[in-house]
Protein backbone atom coordinates (compact mmCIF):
# COMPACT_ATOMS: atom_id res chain seq x y z
CA UNK A 1 0.00 0.00 0.00
CA UNK A 2 1.23 3.52 -0.74
CA UNK A 3 0.27 5.05 2.63
CA UNK A 4 -0.74 8.42 1.24
CA UNK A 5 2.05 8.90 -1.26
CA UNK A 6 1.14 9.25 -4.92
CA UNK A 7 2.46 6.78 -7.41
CA UNK A 8 4.27 9.64 -9.18
CA UNK A 9 6.40 10.06 -6.08
CA UNK A 10 7.13 6.34 -5.77
CA UNK A 11 8.04 5.65 -9.37
CA UNK A 12 4.96 5.13 -11.51
CA UNK A 13 6.98 5.56 -14.66
CA UNK A 14 9.31 2.77 -13.70
CA UNK A 15 6.44 0.50 -12.73
CA UNK A 16 4.57 1.14 -15.96
CA UNK A 17 7.71 0.58 -17.99
CA UNK A 18 8.16 -2.80 -16.32
CA UNK A 19 4.53 -3.71 -16.98
CA UNK A 20 4.92 -2.97 -20.66
CA UNK A 21 8.16 -4.94 -20.95
CA UNK A 22 7.27 -8.53 -21.82
CA UNK A 23 10.69 -9.71 -20.67
CA UNK A 24 10.10 -8.48 -17.12
CA UNK A 25 8.36 -10.76 -14.59
CA UNK A 26 5.02 -9.59 -13.21
CA UNK A 27 5.79 -9.24 -9.51
CA UNK A 28 2.87 -9.34 -7.08
CA UNK A 29 4.46 -6.59 -4.99
CA UNK A 30 4.55 -4.25 -7.99
CA UNK A 31 1.08 -5.16 -9.25
CA UNK A 32 -0.34 -4.46 -5.78
CA UNK A 33 0.74 -0.84 -6.25
CA UNK A 34 -1.90 -0.57 -8.98
CA UNK A 35 -4.60 -0.76 -6.32
CA UNK A 36 -6.72 2.38 -5.89
CA UNK A 37 -4.90 4.48 -8.49
CA UNK A 38 -5.74 8.17 -8.39
CA UNK A 39 -6.97 10.01 -11.48
CA UNK A 40 -3.54 11.02 -12.72
CA UNK A 41 -2.07 7.58 -12.19
CA UNK A 42 -4.99 5.95 -13.96
CA UNK A 43 -4.52 8.28 -16.92
CA UNK A 44 -0.85 7.30 -17.18
CA UNK A 45 -1.77 3.64 -16.90
CA UNK A 46 -4.38 3.94 -19.66
CA UNK A 47 -1.91 5.60 -22.01
CA UNK A 48 0.51 2.73 -21.51
CA UNK A 49 -2.13 -0.02 -21.61
CA UNK A 50 -2.95 0.41 -25.29
CA UNK A 51 0.72 -0.02 -26.21
CA UNK A 52 1.17 -3.38 -24.44
CA UNK A 53 0.96 -6.52 -26.54
CA UNK A 54 -2.18 -8.62 -26.18
CA UNK A 55 -0.67 -11.65 -24.43
CA UNK A 56 0.95 -9.39 -21.84
CA UNK A 57 -2.34 -7.55 -21.19
CA UNK A 58 -4.06 -10.88 -20.63
CA UNK A 59 -1.41 -11.92 -18.12
CA UNK A 60 -1.67 -8.62 -16.26
CA UNK A 61 -5.46 -8.87 -15.98
CA UNK A 62 -5.16 -12.49 -14.82
CA UNK A 63 -2.71 -11.55 -12.10
CA UNK A 64 -4.81 -8.61 -10.95
CA UNK A 65 -7.83 -10.91 -10.68
CA UNK A 66 -5.80 -13.37 -8.64
CA UNK A 67 -4.46 -10.68 -6.31
CA UNK A 68 -7.91 -9.15 -5.76
CA UNK A 69 -9.38 -12.56 -4.90
CA UNK A 70 -6.64 -13.26 -2.37
CA UNK A 71 -6.55 -9.83 -0.71
CA UNK A 72 -9.78 -7.91 -0.15
CA UNK A 73 -7.83 -4.72 0.57
CA UNK A 74 -6.67 -4.51 -3.04
CA UNK A 75 -9.01 -2.74 -5.46
CA UNK A 76 -8.37 -2.75 -9.20
CA UNK A 77 -11.93 -1.87 -10.23
CA UNK A 78 -10.90 1.27 -12.12
CA UNK A 79 -8.46 -0.77 -14.19
CA UNK A 80 -11.09 -3.42 -14.88
CA UNK A 81 -13.57 -0.71 -15.95
CA UNK A 82 -10.99 0.70 -18.33
CA UNK A 83 -10.34 -2.79 -19.72
CA UNK A 84 -14.02 -3.22 -20.63
CA UNK A 85 -13.11 -1.28 -23.79
CA UNK A 86 -10.00 -3.32 -24.57
CA UNK A 87 -9.66 -4.49 -28.17
CA UNK A 88 -9.12 -8.10 -27.08
CA UNK A 89 -12.27 -10.11 -26.17
CA UNK A 90 -10.39 -12.22 -23.62
CA UNK A 91 -9.31 -9.09 -21.76
CA UNK A 92 -12.84 -7.67 -21.88
CA UNK A 93 -14.23 -10.95 -20.53
CA UNK A 94 -11.72 -11.05 -17.68
CA UNK A 95 -12.41 -7.40 -16.88
CA UNK A 96 -16.11 -8.18 -16.46
CA UNK A 97 -15.14 -10.98 -14.10
CA UNK A 98 -12.99 -8.59 -12.10
CA UNK A 99 -16.03 -6.40 -11.47
CA UNK A 100 -18.16 -9.26 -10.18
CA UNK A 101 -18.69 -7.75 -6.72
CA UNK A 102 -19.01 -4.14 -7.86
CA UNK A 103 -22.63 -2.99 -7.46
CA UNK A 104 -22.12 0.50 -8.87
CA UNK A 105 -25.24 1.18 -10.99
CA UNK A 106 -23.18 3.13 -13.51
CA UNK A 107 -21.79 -0.22 -14.65
CA UNK A 108 -25.21 -1.23 -15.93
CA UNK A 109 -24.94 0.75 -19.16
CA UNK A 110 -21.50 -0.72 -19.88
CA UNK A 111 -22.72 -4.27 -19.35
CA UNK A 112 -25.84 -3.67 -21.45
CA UNK A 113 -23.72 -2.27 -24.27
CA UNK A 114 -21.43 -5.31 -24.16
CA UNK A 115 -24.39 -7.69 -24.06
CA UNK A 116 -26.13 -6.12 -27.03
CA UNK A 117 -23.28 -4.89 -29.19
CA UNK A 118 -20.04 -6.76 -28.49
CA UNK A 119 -18.75 -8.91 -31.34
CA UNK A 120 -17.66 -11.72 -29.01
CA UNK A 121 -20.12 -14.36 -27.80
CA UNK A 122 -17.90 -14.92 -24.77
CA UNK A 123 -18.05 -11.23 -23.81
CA UNK A 124 -21.81 -11.12 -24.35
CA UNK A 125 -22.26 -14.14 -22.08
CA UNK A 126 -20.08 -12.63 -19.36
CA UNK A 127 -22.00 -9.34 -19.56
CA UNK A 128 -25.29 -11.21 -19.32
CA UNK A 129 -24.10 -13.01 -16.21
CA UNK A 130 -22.86 -9.75 -14.69
CA UNK A 131 -26.30 -8.17 -15.11
CA UNK A 132 -27.75 -10.92 -12.91
CA UNK A 133 -26.81 -9.21 -9.66
CA UNK A 134 -28.44 -6.00 -10.85
CA UNK A 135 -31.60 -7.92 -11.75
CA UNK A 136 -31.67 -9.21 -8.18
CA UNK A 137 -31.13 -5.68 -6.87
CA UNK A 138 -33.95 -4.45 -9.09
CA UNK A 139 -36.30 -7.12 -7.75
CA UNK A 140 -35.36 -6.18 -4.17
CA UNK A 141 -35.92 -2.50 -5.02
CA UNK A 142 -32.31 -1.63 -4.33
CA UNK A 143 -31.99 0.17 -7.67
CA UNK A 144 -33.51 3.41 -8.86
CA UNK A 145 -36.48 2.77 -11.17
CA UNK A 146 -34.57 4.06 -14.19
CA UNK A 147 -31.69 1.63 -13.63
CA UNK A 148 -34.08 -1.24 -12.90
CA UNK A 149 -35.93 -0.50 -16.15
CA UNK A 150 -32.66 -0.53 -18.12
CA UNK A 151 -31.67 -3.92 -16.71
CA UNK A 152 -35.13 -5.42 -17.27
CA UNK A 153 -35.45 -4.12 -20.83
CA UNK A 154 -32.02 -5.36 -21.82
CA UNK A 155 -32.53 -8.87 -20.46
CA UNK A 156 -36.04 -9.24 -21.87
CA UNK A 157 -35.02 -7.97 -25.30
CA UNK A 158 -32.22 -10.52 -25.57
CA UNK A 159 -34.48 -13.29 -24.29
CA UNK A 160 -36.76 -12.53 -27.22
CA UNK A 161 -33.94 -12.26 -29.76
CA UNK A 162 -33.63 -15.66 -31.43
CA UNK A 163 -30.62 -14.45 -33.40
CA UNK A 164 -28.49 -14.33 -30.26
CA UNK A 165 -26.23 -17.36 -29.64
CA UNK A 166 -27.71 -20.08 -27.44
CA UNK A 167 -25.02 -19.63 -24.78
CA UNK A 168 -25.79 -15.93 -24.47
CA UNK A 169 -29.54 -16.56 -24.17
CA UNK A 170 -28.85 -19.18 -21.49
CA UNK A 171 -26.93 -16.67 -19.37
CA UNK A 172 -29.60 -14.04 -19.91
CA UNK A 173 -32.27 -16.48 -18.73
CA UNK A 174 -30.27 -17.23 -15.58
CA UNK A 175 -29.75 -13.53 -14.88
CA UNK A 176 -33.38 -12.56 -15.52
CA UNK A 177 -34.72 -15.30 -13.23
CA UNK A 178 -35.18 -13.10 -10.11
CA UNK A 179 -37.54 -10.75 -11.98
CA UNK A 180 -41.16 -11.54 -11.13
CA UNK A 181 -42.41 -10.90 -14.63
CA UNK A 182 -44.69 -13.30 -16.56
CA UNK A 183 -42.38 -13.23 -19.59
CA UNK A 184 -39.51 -14.50 -17.46
CA UNK A 185 -41.56 -17.35 -16.03
CA UNK A 186 -42.67 -18.26 -19.55
CA UNK A 187 -39.07 -18.22 -20.75
CA UNK A 188 -38.02 -20.55 -17.91
CA UNK A 189 -40.85 -22.94 -18.79
CA UNK A 190 -39.94 -22.90 -22.48
CA UNK A 191 -36.30 -23.56 -21.70
CA UNK A 192 -37.19 -26.37 -19.33
CA UNK A 193 -39.22 -28.08 -22.04
CA UNK A 194 -36.43 -27.69 -24.59
CA UNK A 195 -34.65 -30.80 -25.91
CA UNK A 196 -31.38 -28.91 -25.40
CA UNK A 197 -30.00 -30.26 -22.12
CA UNK A 198 -27.81 -27.22 -21.47
CA UNK A 199 -30.80 -24.92 -21.88
CA UNK A 200 -32.80 -27.18 -19.59
CA UNK A 201 -30.01 -27.03 -17.00
CA UNK A 202 -30.14 -23.23 -17.15
CA UNK A 203 -33.91 -23.36 -16.66
CA UNK A 204 -33.50 -25.51 -13.54
CA UNK A 205 -30.85 -23.11 -12.25
CA UNK A 206 -33.18 -20.19 -12.96
CA UNK A 207 -35.98 -21.84 -10.96
CA UNK A 208 -33.79 -21.61 -7.89
CA UNK A 209 -32.77 -18.01 -8.53
CA UNK A 210 -36.42 -17.05 -8.95
CA UNK A 211 -37.07 -17.94 -5.28
CA UNK A 212 -40.53 -19.06 -6.40
CA UNK A 213 -41.74 -22.14 -4.44
CA UNK A 214 -44.09 -22.97 -7.31
CA UNK A 215 -41.11 -24.61 -9.05
CA UNK A 216 -40.47 -27.03 -6.16
CA UNK A 217 -42.43 -30.04 -7.55
CA UNK A 218 -40.43 -29.89 -10.78
CA UNK A 219 -37.16 -29.55 -8.89
CA UNK A 220 -37.92 -32.50 -6.64
CA UNK A 221 -38.56 -34.60 -9.72
CA UNK A 222 -35.33 -33.45 -11.39
CA UNK A 223 -33.26 -34.45 -8.34
CA UNK A 224 -33.25 -37.94 -9.84
CA UNK A 225 -32.69 -37.01 -13.47
CA UNK A 226 -30.32 -39.32 -15.33
CA UNK A 227 -28.04 -36.35 -16.11
CA UNK A 228 -25.62 -35.42 -13.29
CA UNK A 229 -25.67 -31.82 -14.53
CA UNK A 230 -29.44 -31.58 -14.14
CA UNK A 231 -29.33 -33.26 -10.71
CA UNK A 232 -26.62 -30.80 -9.64
CA UNK A 233 -28.61 -27.76 -10.74
CA UNK A 234 -31.83 -29.11 -9.18
CA UNK A 235 -30.05 -29.64 -5.86
CA UNK A 236 -28.66 -26.11 -5.86
CA UNK A 237 -32.08 -24.74 -6.78
CA UNK A 238 -33.68 -26.59 -3.85
CA UNK A 239 -31.01 -25.07 -1.63
CA UNK A 240 -31.91 -21.61 -2.90
CA UNK A 241 -35.61 -22.17 -2.17
CA UNK A 242 -34.76 -23.37 1.37
CA UNK A 243 -37.90 -25.52 1.53
CA UNK A 244 -37.73 -28.31 4.13
CA UNK A 245 -39.90 -30.48 1.88
CA UNK A 246 -36.78 -31.14 -0.18
CA UNK A 247 -34.74 -32.50 2.74
CA UNK A 248 -35.73 -36.21 2.51
CA UNK A 249 -34.99 -36.29 -1.21
CA UNK A 250 -31.70 -34.43 -0.83
CA UNK A 251 -30.57 -36.88 1.83
CA UNK A 252 -30.92 -39.71 -0.68
CA UNK A 253 -28.38 -37.96 -2.89
CA UNK A 254 -25.65 -38.00 -0.26
CA UNK A 255 -24.67 -41.37 -1.75
CA UNK A 256 -24.96 -40.29 -5.39
CA UNK A 257 -22.37 -41.82 -7.70
CA UNK A 258 -21.30 -38.32 -8.80
CA UNK A 259 -19.07 -36.57 -6.25
CA UNK A 260 -20.13 -33.08 -7.34
CA UNK A 261 -23.75 -34.06 -6.82
CA UNK A 262 -22.92 -35.37 -3.33
CA UNK A 263 -21.18 -32.12 -2.39
CA UNK A 264 -24.06 -30.05 -3.78
CA UNK A 265 -26.50 -32.07 -1.66
CA UNK A 266 -24.44 -31.42 1.46
CA UNK A 267 -24.35 -27.69 0.75
CA UNK A 268 -28.07 -27.53 0.00
CA UNK A 269 -28.93 -29.33 3.24
CA UNK A 270 -26.70 -26.87 5.08
CA UNK A 271 -28.63 -23.96 3.56
CA UNK A 272 -32.01 -25.41 4.42
CA UNK A 273 -31.05 -26.43 7.95
CA UNK A 274 -33.36 -27.98 10.49
CA UNK A 275 -33.13 -30.79 13.01
CA UNK A 276 -33.39 -33.56 10.42
C-alpha positions in Angstrom: 0.0 0.0 0.0 1.2 3.5 -0.7 0.3 5.1 2.6 -0.7 8.4 1.2 2.0 8.9 -1.3 1.1 9.3 -4.9 2.5 6.8 -7.4 4.3 9.6 -9.2 6.4 10.1 -6.1 7.1 6.3 -5.8 8.0 5.6 -9.4 5.0 5.1 -11.5 7.0 5.6 -14.7 9.3 2.8 -13.7 6.4 0.5 -12.7 4.6 1.1 -16.0 7.7 0.6 -18.0 8.2 -2.8 -16.3 4.5 -3.7 -17.0 4.9 -3.0 -20.7 8.2 -4.9 -21.0 7.3 -8.5 -21.8 10.7 -9.7 -20.7 10.1 -8.5 -17.1 8.4 -10.8 -14.6 5.0 -9.6 -13.2 5.8 -9.2 -9.5 2.9 -9.3 -7.1 4.5 -6.6 -5.0 4.5 -4.3 -8.0 1.1 -5.2 -9.2 -0.3 -4.5 -5.8 0.7 -0.8 -6.2 -1.9 -0.6 -9.0 -4.6 -0.8 -6.3 -6.7 2.4 -5.9 -4.9 4.5 -8.5 -5.7 8.2 -8.4 -7.0 10.0 -11.5 -3.5 11.0 -12.7 -2.1 7.6 -12.2 -5.0 5.9 -14.0 -4.5 8.3 -16.9 -0.9 7.3 -17.2 -1.8 3.6 -16.9 -4.4 3.9 -19.7 -1.9 5.6 -22.0 0.5 2.7 -21.5 -2.1 0.0 -21.6 -3.0 0.4 -25.3 0.7 0.0 -26.2 1.2 -3.4 -24.4 1.0 -6.5 -26.5 -2.2 -8.6 -26.2 -0.7 -11.7 -24.4 0.9 -9.4 -21.8 -2.3 -7.5 -21.2 -4.1 -10.9 -20.6 -1.4 -11.9 -18.1 -1.7 -8.6 -16.3 -5.5 -8.9 -16.0 -5.2 -12.5 -14.8 -2.7 -11.6 -12.1 -4.8 -8.6 -11.0 -7.8 -10.9 -10.7 -5.8 -13.4 -8.6 -4.5 -10.7 -6.3 -7.9 -9.1 -5.8 -9.4 -12.6 -4.9 -6.6 -13.3 -2.4 -6.5 -9.8 -0.7 -9.8 -7.9 -0.1 -7.8 -4.7 0.6 -6.7 -4.5 -3.0 -9.0 -2.7 -5.5 -8.4 -2.7 -9.2 -11.9 -1.9 -10.2 -10.9 1.3 -12.1 -8.5 -0.8 -14.2 -11.1 -3.4 -14.9 -13.6 -0.7 -15.9 -11.0 0.7 -18.3 -10.3 -2.8 -19.7 -14.0 -3.2 -20.6 -13.1 -1.3 -23.8 -10.0 -3.3 -24.6 -9.7 -4.5 -28.2 -9.1 -8.1 -27.1 -12.3 -10.1 -26.2 -10.4 -12.2 -23.6 -9.3 -9.1 -21.8 -12.8 -7.7 -21.9 -14.2 -10.9 -20.5 -11.7 -11.0 -17.7 -12.4 -7.4 -16.9 -16.1 -8.2 -16.5 -15.1 -11.0 -14.1 -13.0 -8.6 -12.1 -16.0 -6.4 -11.5 -18.2 -9.3 -10.2 -18.7 -7.7 -6.7 -19.0 -4.1 -7.9 -22.6 -3.0 -7.5 -22.1 0.5 -8.9 -25.2 1.2 -11.0 -23.2 3.1 -13.5 -21.8 -0.2 -14.6 -25.2 -1.2 -15.9 -24.9 0.8 -19.2 -21.5 -0.7 -19.9 -22.7 -4.3 -19.4 -25.8 -3.7 -21.4 -23.7 -2.3 -24.3 -21.4 -5.3 -24.2 -24.4 -7.7 -24.1 -26.1 -6.1 -27.0 -23.3 -4.9 -29.2 -20.0 -6.8 -28.5 -18.7 -8.9 -31.3 -17.7 -11.7 -29.0 -20.1 -14.4 -27.8 -17.9 -14.9 -24.8 -18.1 -11.2 -23.8 -21.8 -11.1 -24.4 -22.3 -14.1 -22.1 -20.1 -12.6 -19.4 -22.0 -9.3 -19.6 -25.3 -11.2 -19.3 -24.1 -13.0 -16.2 -22.9 -9.7 -14.7 -26.3 -8.2 -15.1 -27.8 -10.9 -12.9 -26.8 -9.2 -9.7 -28.4 -6.0 -10.9 -31.6 -7.9 -11.7 -31.7 -9.2 -8.2 -31.1 -5.7 -6.9 -34.0 -4.4 -9.1 -36.3 -7.1 -7.8 -35.4 -6.2 -4.2 -35.9 -2.5 -5.0 -32.3 -1.6 -4.3 -32.0 0.2 -7.7 -33.5 3.4 -8.9 -36.5 2.8 -11.2 -34.6 4.1 -14.2 -31.7 1.6 -13.6 -34.1 -1.2 -12.9 -35.9 -0.5 -16.1 -32.7 -0.5 -18.1 -31.7 -3.9 -16.7 -35.1 -5.4 -17.3 -35.5 -4.1 -20.8 -32.0 -5.4 -21.8 -32.5 -8.9 -20.5 -36.0 -9.2 -21.9 -35.0 -8.0 -25.3 -32.2 -10.5 -25.6 -34.5 -13.3 -24.3 -36.8 -12.5 -27.2 -33.9 -12.3 -29.8 -33.6 -15.7 -31.4 -30.6 -14.4 -33.4 -28.5 -14.3 -30.3 -26.2 -17.4 -29.6 -27.7 -20.1 -27.4 -25.0 -19.6 -24.8 -25.8 -15.9 -24.5 -29.5 -16.6 -24.2 -28.9 -19.2 -21.5 -26.9 -16.7 -19.4 -29.6 -14.0 -19.9 -32.3 -16.5 -18.7 -30.3 -17.2 -15.6 -29.8 -13.5 -14.9 -33.4 -12.6 -15.5 -34.7 -15.3 -13.2 -35.2 -13.1 -10.1 -37.5 -10.8 -12.0 -41.2 -11.5 -11.1 -42.4 -10.9 -14.6 -44.7 -13.3 -16.6 -42.4 -13.2 -19.6 -39.5 -14.5 -17.5 -41.6 -17.4 -16.0 -42.7 -18.3 -19.6 -39.1 -18.2 -20.7 -38.0 -20.5 -17.9 -40.9 -22.9 -18.8 -39.9 -22.9 -22.5 -36.3 -23.6 -21.7 -37.2 -26.4 -19.3 -39.2 -28.1 -22.0 -36.4 -27.7 -24.6 -34.7 -30.8 -25.9 -31.4 -28.9 -25.4 -30.0 -30.3 -22.1 -27.8 -27.2 -21.5 -30.8 -24.9 -21.9 -32.8 -27.2 -19.6 -30.0 -27.0 -17.0 -30.1 -23.2 -17.2 -33.9 -23.4 -16.7 -33.5 -25.5 -13.5 -30.8 -23.1 -12.2 -33.2 -20.2 -13.0 -36.0 -21.8 -11.0 -33.8 -21.6 -7.9 -32.8 -18.0 -8.5 -36.4 -17.1 -8.9 -37.1 -17.9 -5.3 -40.5 -19.1 -6.4 -41.7 -22.1 -4.4 -44.1 -23.0 -7.3 -41.1 -24.6 -9.0 -40.5 -27.0 -6.2 -42.4 -30.0 -7.5 -40.4 -29.9 -10.8 -37.2 -29.5 -8.9 -37.9 -32.5 -6.6 -38.6 -34.6 -9.7 -35.3 -33.5 -11.4 -33.3 -34.4 -8.3 -33.3 -37.9 -9.8 -32.7 -37.0 -13.5 -30.3 -39.3 -15.3 -28.0 -36.3 -16.1 -25.6 -35.4 -13.3 -25.7 -31.8 -14.5 -29.4 -31.6 -14.1 -29.3 -33.3 -10.7 -26.6 -30.8 -9.6 -28.6 -27.8 -10.7 -31.8 -29.1 -9.2 -30.1 -29.6 -5.9 -28.7 -26.1 -5.9 -32.1 -24.7 -6.8 -33.7 -26.6 -3.9 -31.0 -25.1 -1.6 -31.9 -21.6 -2.9 -35.6 -22.2 -2.2 -34.8 -23.4 1.4 -37.9 -25.5 1.5 -37.7 -28.3 4.1 -39.9 -30.5 1.9 -36.8 -31.1 -0.2 -34.7 -32.5 2.7 -35.7 -36.2 2.5 -35.0 -36.3 -1.2 -31.7 -34.4 -0.8 -30.6 -36.9 1.8 -30.9 -39.7 -0.7 -28.4 -38.0 -2.9 -25.7 -38.0 -0.3 -24.7 -41.4 -1.7 -25.0 -40.3 -5.4 -22.4 -41.8 -7.7 -21.3 -38.3 -8.8 -19.1 -36.6 -6.3 -20.1 -33.1 -7.3 -23.8 -34.1 -6.8 -22.9 -35.4 -3.3 -21.2 -32.1 -2.4 -24.1 -30.0 -3.8 -26.5 -32.1 -1.7 -24.4 -31.4 1.5 -24.3 -27.7 0.7 -28.1 -27.5 0.0 -28.9 -29.3 3.2 -26.7 -26.9 5.1 -28.6 -24.0 3.6 -32.0 -25.4 4.4 -31.0 -26.4 7.9 -33.4 -28.0 10.5 -33.1 -30.8 13.0 -33.4 -33.6 10.4 
